[in-house]
Amino acid sequence: MPALKLMVADSDLQACRHLLSLLSYYPNLQLQSCCHDFAELELQYNQQPDLIFLDMHLPGLSDEHPMFADKTPYQAPLLIAQSPREQDAYQAVESYAFNFLLKPVKRLHLARTLMNAHSLLRQHPDNSYSPYPAKLKFHNGHSMLSLDEPGVLMIQSAGNYLCIHTTDGNHVVRDTLKAILPRLPKCFVQIHRSTLINLHHLKQLSLQHGVYLLELTDHSQVPVSRRFRSQLQSLLHDYLP
């Protein structure tokens, strides 16, 4: 899977470091440059990035600049506008931005944005694109639990019940791994007879006392059983540096 090329343009050094820290969890991103004013961004623009994280208050930035002329929000490079002020969101999305992120950037909001950007740039070259994150649906008695795919870290089974671990807490539903696995995106893989993980939340793989352990972005560690090790190894090059 080719890496997405990105640039960060932000005059706020603390916000820039925070964003770069969050982005470091995504191995399929290639940082080309980090700029701190618009003149520097112009000089680096010929690197043809896929994504630009753009501080809306970047010195020298103007909505009338030729960089934004005749450009739709869904044409590369996709511009991800950032600001500490919620009232800037409407202006950004109406004028040039693919998406808006409120500072300080939240991990889940970034995950949604990156998933949508990847979907547009890699999977839908004809721009047949939906701006909303994929939903995972689970039957829960007489109701339906609907979760955003980027927020689900891991799913574990206990008998006929599933515990769904998310960035916002845990949910318990009556279902089995065998039944839901065919309905899940390919980023969900089985690493144990009772555990599925979302590879987008994979932080690192380590070997301890002969057992492979996966660390997720919430710092939880889960073992990989020998039965599923080879299947996982064939996928790791897309999700680890």
N, C-alpha and C positions, 0 to 999 in steps of 0.2 A: 504494500500500500504506500504510494508516494507521500512524502511529507508535505504538509501545507506550509508554505513560506509566509512569514509574517514580519511586520514591523510594528514597533511601539513608539508612538510620538506623544510624549507627556512632559510637561514642564515641572510637574510635581514629583520630585525625586522619591519621596516616601511612597506615593501611590504607584509610581513606576516599579519600585522594588517589590511592593506587595503583589502587583499583577504578574511580574516575572516569576515570583515564587509560586503562584498558582499555576502558571503556564508550564512550569518545570515538571509537573505531574503528567504531562501529555507528551509521550515520546514521538508522536507523529507530527510534531510542530518543529519547524526550523526557523529560529530567530535570525533574521538578516541584519537588523540594526535597531538601535534604540536612540531616538532623536528627542531633543529638548526644546526645539523651536521650529517654526514652519520652514525657514530657510534651509535648515539642515534636512528636513523631510524632503524638500524639493530635490536636493542633491542626491538623496538616496532612492528617489522614486523610480529611477530607471532599472532598479533591480527586479522589477515586476513581481511584487509580492502578491500573495493570494488574499491576505488579510492585513488591515491596518487598524490597530487600536489607537484611536485619535482623541486626544484631550480637546474638548470643545473650547477650552480657554487657552489653547496653545498660542504663544506670542506670534503674531503675524498672520494667524489664520483668518480667512474671510470666506463666507459662503459664495462669493462671486468669483472666486479664483478659477482659472481655466481647468484646474484639476477636477472640478465638480461639474463643469459644463457638459451638458448632454449625457450625463452619466446617470443611469438608473441605480437604485439601491441594490439591485440584484446582479450587477455587472462587476466582474473582478477589476481591481481589488475591492473586496467587500470592506466597507468602512464601519468599524464598531466604535460609535461615539461614546465618550465617557465624560461624566460631570458629577460633582458632588451635589448638584441642585436638580431635584426631580422635575422642576418646571422647564428644564432644557430638553427633556425627552421629546416633546411634541415637535419642537423646531428641528431637532436632529433627524427624526424619522421622516418628517415631511419634506426635508430638503435633500439629504444625501445619504443618510445612514442606513445600513442594513439592519442594525440593531442598536440599542442604547443600554449602557450599563451604568448603574448608579455607583459612585464611589463612596466608601471603599467597596470594591468588587466582591461579591459573594461567590463562593465556590460553585453552588448549584446554578446560579444565573450564568456564570461563565460556561459551565458544562452544557447547558441548553444552547447557548449561542454557538459554541464550537460544533455541537452536533448538527445544528441547522446549517451552519456554514459548510461543513463537510458534505452534507446531503446535497446542497446546491452545487458546489464546485466539483464534486467527484462522482456523485451517483445520478445527478439529473442535469446533464449537459444541455438538455433542451429547455431548462428552466421551468419544467413542470414541477413546481416547488410549493410546498405548504410551509408557512412561516411558524408553525407550532411544533413543539417537540412530540416525538412519538409517544403514544399512550400504551401502557401495559394494563390489561384488564383481568381481574381475578374475580371469580364468582365467590360470594361470601353469604351463604344462606340464600335469602330472598333478595339480596342486594348485590351491587356490583362495585368493587373497589377499583378505581382508576388512578394509576400513578404515572408520573413522567419518567420515561426510561432513564434519563441521566441521573435521577435521584436515587435509583435502586442500586445498592452496593452488592447485596448477597441475598440468596434465598436458601433457607435450610428447612428440612423436613423433620417432623416428629410424628410418626404414625400417619394418620390421614390428615394432618394439619401442616401448614407451611408458615414459617416465620419469615416475613419479608423485611429485611433490614434496609432502611433508607437514610438519607442525610437528614431527614426531619423526624426520625423515630422508627419504631417497629410496628408492623401490622401482622395479625394472625388471621389466616383464612383456612377454610376446610377444602383441601385439594392435595394432589400428590405431584412430586417432581416429574414422574413419568408422564403425567397428563399434560402438564404445562410446558415442558421443554420444547415440543414441536411448535408451539405458538410464540416462542420468544425469539428475539433477534439473535443473530449469530454471535454477538459480543457476550452472550450468556453461555458459559461453558460449565460442564459438570467436572468437579475436581475430587469429589468424594461421593459415595452412595447417597449421602444426605445433604450435599451442598452444591449449589450453583453460585458462581460469581460473575459480576459484570466486569469484563476485562478493561473497560474504560476507567475503572477505579483501581486497577492494579498498579501498585507503587514499586514493589521489588520482589524478587524471588531469591530465597536463600536456602542453603542446605545445612541442616543442623542435626547432628547425630544420625546421619543417613536418611533423614526425613526432609522432604521439600516443604518449605513454608512460604506462603504468599502473604505479603503485607499489602493491605488496601489503603486507600487514601484517608480512611478514618483511623488508621494505625492498628486496626484489628489484624490478627494473624490467623491464618487457617491452613491446615495441612493438606497436602495433595496425596491421594492414595496411589499406589503403584498402578492400579488398574487404569487410571485416567491420565497418567503422567505423559505418555507418548502423544496423546491427543492434544494435551495442553502445550507441549513443547513445539508442535507444528504451528501454533498460533502466536507464540510469544514474540517473534521478531517484529510483529506489527504493533505490539503494545508495550514493549520495554526498550530502553535505549540500547 
